Structures are given as structure tokens and as C-alpha cells.
Amino acid sequence: MQWSFPVAKIAGTEIRIHLTFFLLLLWIGIAYYQQGGSSAAIEGVAFIVAVFACVVLHELGHATAARRYGIKTPQITLLPIGGVAQLEHMPEKPSEEIVVAVAGPLVNVVIAAVLIIALGRYPDIATISQIENTSLGFVARLAVVNIVLVLFNLIPAFPMDGGRVLRALLAMRYSRVHATEIAARVGQVAAFFFGFLGLLSGNVLLIFVAIFVYVAAASESQATSLQAIASKVKVRDAMITHYDALGPASTLGDAAEALLRTTQHEFPVVDGGGNLRGVLTREGMVASLQERGRSAPVYEVMIRDIPVIGETEMLDAAFKLLQGANAPAVGVTDREGRLTGYVTAENIGELMLVSEASGRAS
């Protein structure tokens, strides 16, 4: 995710913080400072940091459950509205998806239970309704936050945890695509409700949550539809075959000339034997031209370790590689391992548009 940077790595999962998260800390610090000075500001910021530590543990719960089914979680990103775990893909079996979805809230249940035991009593209604009141106690407020996280995440608003459980239950009766469409609609209706409440209460974070849920629900529905279409098409029937490639000895100047004479956004870097060595993206090219000039070799700035797939494989396998590796493209090779084309998220999206248009016409 852009504008984020890594701070830790836990069990193979990189923990990243988005720069906007620090805007939240600044906002909280200023608000509490105005109420009670520097000590209140420090306590307010410390409380938010503790809350997001619980959010990280929540996301690690998802990652741990997903690892049980052989699914890696390359990174977790902290945003002002919460955490986002980037799983390679969600389990396709409904029972497994339910386990992965519920694992996160279960972590918050455990945290809340431990805090309540440490507190020696259940938080009262005042703590729940006045969670911003520091006089109610750090531990009590943190316990309540974890209870709220459980209840909030189990709302059946896709792609939140409750929405994923809803999708999994629907998938036991309907196709995965249709189940996702229903769950996404429910999520978008919930997003409108969140947005309405945010406008009434003046809660900016709730408005951002509404926007995130609405966009993410639409994106997830589209991605599931893409995968369904891709499972019926072979890679060689959808890959890009007409393209300009660069050699390992090519310079950024050569790449710039190729950019101007083509409509490509990415350029495969191929050696003399036809083997894919990397991909130079348009964004990487422009940034490197500014920093290093036209004479810099492309092999120093290209993206390496690009996943490859055989041309007889199905397109959904390439789609999963694109999602899991977070790569700009997937190379397509023949039996000898020579590059014959490549696949990008953009051209898979174009395939979906063509397939939908053809379906309407028929």
C-alpha cells in the first residue's frame, strides 16, 4: 500500500503503518492537550497506540488462521480506521472462510477477557457510553474497546468479518459469485447507514469507515467475478502478446523511448535466451529517470522475482499470483521457459468487460 512503511515482521507478516495514522495520533494529541495539558495528551496517544496494538493482534489472528490452510499474509497495514490484512487469497471453502473470519474477533474476546480479569469487574454502562473519558481508567476503556471491536466486526457488512461469515454461509447454498454479490450489497447498504450516522453525529472516522466499506465491498465483488471468469479461460487466450521488451543491457533512456512509442505501462526485461528477468514499470521508470538519469541500466531499477506461469494454465492461477505476489505482471512461458507473453490486472479487467458485454449481447 502506498504511503506506508514497515515497522516490524511477525511470523513472515510485515507490519506496516500508513502515514495518515500519524495524523490520527496528532489529532488525538492536540484534542487531549486542549482538555488537560501534556499529561492528558500523552495518555490519549498511549491509549490509541494500545487500541491499535489490539487491532494488530486481531489481524494476526486472521493471518494465523489463514496459515493453517496454507494461505500466507504478506503484510498488515495500520490505517486511521483500523487494520487491513493482505491475505494472498481468502479460502474458497465456506467452512475455512468462517474460521479465518472469526479468528480476528476471537482474539479481541481473549484480550477483553484478560483485561476484565485484571480489572476485577465488568465495565459499567458509563464506561461504554463515555469511552473518551480518561477518568474511567485506561484498562476499563481498553477492555470496552475490544468488546466494541468484536461487536462492530461481526456486523454482516462485507468485507468486514461478519460480512465474510455471511458470504461463507450464503456460499453453502449459492455459487461463490452470487454469494459475494449478495454480501456486497448488504455491505454497501450498511456503508450508507454508517455514513448517515457519521453525518448526524459529526464522527469523521465513521464516515471514512463507510467509504472504505462501500468501496471494498464493490472491489471484492468485482474481484470474485473476475476470478470466476478467469477460471474458464486459458492464460494463452488472455495474455498480452504484442509488446516491446527490454534487454538487461538496456538503459532508462531506451525504456523512455519505448514508453513514448507504445501504450505499455510495464516493460518485460528479457535476456538473450528469452527468459524473463524482471519488469520495469512506468512509475519506476519515471522515478528512476529523475534520480539516476537516462544512462542508468534498467536491471538496476526493474522489479525482480516476477512470478511466471505456463501458457496452458488457466487464467485464475495467474490472477491468484497477481494478488498474492503483489506484482505488476505475471510472465507467461512456453515449455522451454521462454517468455511468450504476460498478464496484468488491467488486461484481466478488460477481459471481464468483454465477457460481460458478450453475455448481455447473447
N, C-alpha and C positions, 0 to 999 in steps of 0.2 A: 504494500500500500504506500502511495506517495506521501511525502511529508511525515514519515515515521522513521524511527531509528531503533536499533536493537539495544536492549539493556541487560538481557540475561538469556540463557539457554537451559531449559529443563527437560530432561529425557528426550532430547532431539527436537524439541519445540522451541523456536526462537520467540522470546517475549519482546514485543516492540511497543513503543509509546508514540502516539501521534502528537505532533506539535500542538494541536489545538487543545490537548489535555492540559497543557501548562496554562492556557488561557482560563480554563476552569479553575485551576489552583489559584491563579492570580485574582480572579473574580471572588472566589471564596475568601481568600486572604483579606482583600480590601473590605468586603462586606462585614466580616467579623471584626476587623480592626476598627471600623467605624462604630461598632457596637460596644467593644470592650478593650480596645487597645491591642498592643503587640501580643500579649499573652493569649487573648481570645483568638487572634489571627493564627498564631502557631497551633493552638488546639484545633481550630477549624480545618486548617490544612492537614494536620495529622489525622483527623477523623476521615477526611476524604481519601487520603492515602490508604488508610486502613480499609475503607469500603472497597477501594479498587484492588487491594490485595485479596479480598474475598472474591471479587469478580474474576481475578486471575485464577484463583483456586477453582472457581465454578467452571471456567473454560478448560482448565486442566482435567477436570472431571470428565468433560466431553472427550478430550483427547485420549485419556486413559481407557475409556470405554471403547472408543473407535480403534485403538491399537489392538484391542482384544480380537477384532475382526480383520486385522491386517491393514488397517487404514491409518496412514501417517497424518500428523498435523504439523505442517512445516512452520507455521507461525501463529501467534496470538497477538492481536493489536488492541491496545487500550485507546478508546475514544472518550470524549466527554460524556457520551450517552451510554457507555458500557464497553464490554469487550467483544471482540469478534475472533472466533477461532476459524482458521482457514484449513478445513479438512480437505484431503485430496479429493474425496467424494463422500457422499452420505451412503450408508449401507442400503442396498436395494431390497433386502428382506425387511418387511414391516416390523417383525419382532426385534430385529437388530437395531433398526432405526429408533424404536421406542426406548431400548436400553441406552443408546447413545444420547438421546434427547433428555431422558430423565436423569442421567448421571450428573449433569450440572446442578440442577436444583437439589439433588440429594446431598451434594457437598455443602450447600448452604444450610440444609436441615441439620447436618452434623455440626457445622460451625455455630449455628444458633443454639443447639442443644448444649454444646460445651460452654458457651458464654452464659447461658441461663443457669447452668450448674455453678459456674464461677460466681455469678451474681447472687445465687442463693434464693432467687424468687423469679416469678414470671413478670415481665414488664407490664405495667398497667396501661390503661387506655390513654392516659395523659402522655405517656412516652410515645405511643403510636401516633397520636394526633399532633404532638409538638416535638417532632424528632430533631428539629433545628435548635431546640432549647438546650444549651450546654449544661445547665444546672441539673438536668435529669440523669447525667452520668454517661461517661464515654462507653462503658461496657454495655449498659442497658440500651443505649441508642444503636450501638453496632449490632446487638442481638436482634433488635427490631428491623434494622436494615436487611439483615439476612432473611428474616421472615417475609418481609416485603418482596425481596428478590425472588423467593420461592413462589409466592402467590402471583407476582407480576409475570414471571417467565412461564408459568403454566397457563396463562390466558391463551386460548386457542387462536392466536393471531400469528399466522405463518409469516415469516420464517422463525418466529420465536419458538422456544422449546415446546410449549403447549401446542403450537401450530404444527410442529413436526410430528407430535404424537397423534394429532388429528389426521394428518396426511397418512401416517402409517396405518391407522385404523381404517380409513377410507380405502387404502390400497388393498386391504384384505377382501374388499368387495368389488372395487372398480380397478381399472388399469391405473398404473402409476401416474400417467399423464393426466387422466381425468381427476384422480385424487388430488394431484397437485393443483390443478385449476380450481377445484372447489376450495381447498385450503387457502389458496392465494386470494380468492375473492373474500373469504371470511377475514383474512388478514388485512386486506385493503379497507373493508368496512370498519374493522377495529381501528385502523390508522386514522380514518376520518373522525371516529369517536375520540381518540387520543388528541387529535388536533383541535377538535371543538373544545374539549376540556382545557387544553393548554391555552387557548384564546380566552376562555371565560376566566380562568384563574391567573392569567398572565405568566404562566410557567413556560419559559422559553425552552427548557430541556425537554418537556413533554411534547412540544411542537416539533423539535428535532427528532424525537423518537418516532413521532407519527410519520414524518417524512421518510425516515430510514425504513420503517416497517413497510410503508407503501411501495417504495422503490425496490426494496429487497424482495418483497413478495412477487412483484412483477418480473424481476430479474430471475428469480428461482423458477417461476412457472415457464419462462421462456427457455431457460437452460434445460429443463426437463423435457420440453417439447423438442428442443434441438437434439438431445440425446436419443429420443425415440426415433426421430427421422434418421439420425446418423447410424442407428443400429441396422438399418435396411439398405445402406449404401456402402459400397466398397471404396476404400481410400483412393484408388486409382481413378474412380469416376468423379471425384470431387476435388482432387488436388490441383494446385496451380502448376502448370507445365510450361508456360511461356514466361520466362523471367530472365533477367540479367544476373549472372553470378560474378562474384569477385574471386580473385586468387589470393593465396596467402601473401604474395608479394605486392598486391595492390595497395595503393595509398588512399588516404582520405580524399585527396583530390580526384582520383579515379572514381571513388564512390560518389562524390558530389556531382560529377559529370553524368554518371548513371542515374542519379536521382532526377536530374533535370530532363533527361530524355525518356524517362519511363514514368509510370504511375505507381511504382512499387513503394511500399513503406518499410520493407525489410529486404536485405540482400544476403543470400547464402554465400558463405565463403567456402569454396571447394578447391581441393588440391588437384594435382595432375592426374591422380587415379580416379577422380570422380567422387571422392569421399568428402562428406560434409564435415568441416572443421569448426564451424560456428556461424552465427548470423549477426550482421550489422544492422541495427535498426535506424530509422530516420532520426529519431530523437537522440540516440547515441552518437550518430554521425555529426549532427549539428553541434551538440555539446563539445565533442572532441575537436571539431574544427576551430571552435573558439579558444579552446585551451591549448591545443598542440599544433594546429596549422595543417595545411594540405599535404605536407610531406610525410606525416606520421603513417606508419603501416596499419592496415585495418586489423591485422591479427592481434595487435596490442589493445584494441578497444572493442573487439567483437564480443558477443555473448557466447561463451563456450558451453560444452556439455548439453547441446541441443538434443532432445530425445528424437529417436528415429523409429520408423515402423515400416514393415513390408507392404508393398503396394497391393497385395492380395488380402490384407486385413480389412476388417470393417471400420467404417469411419468413427464409430463411437469409441473405439480403442484410442484413436488419435485425439478425440475430444477429451477423454479422461486424462491423457498425457498432457494436454494443454492446460487443463485445470490443476493437475497435481504438481507439475514441474514449474508452473507459473512462467512458462517460456513464451517468446513471441511467435514461435512456429514449431511445427513438428516435421522433420525431414522424412521423405518417403523414398525408400530404396528398392532396387531390384534384388534378384537372388545373389548377385555378386557384391552387394553392399554399396553399389554406386547410386548417387542421388539422381532420382528421376523427377522429383517434384517436391512440393511442400504444402502443408496445410496451416492455415491461420484461423483464429476465431472469427475474423471478418468474413472469410470466404465460406466458413460453415454457416454463418448467419445469412449470407446471400443464398446459400443452398436452401435454407429454411424458407426464405421469402419466395423463392421459385417454387418450392414444393407446395406452400400454402396457396400460391396463385394458381398453380396447376390443379390443385384439389378443388378450388372454387369453380374453375372453368369446367371441370368434368362433372 
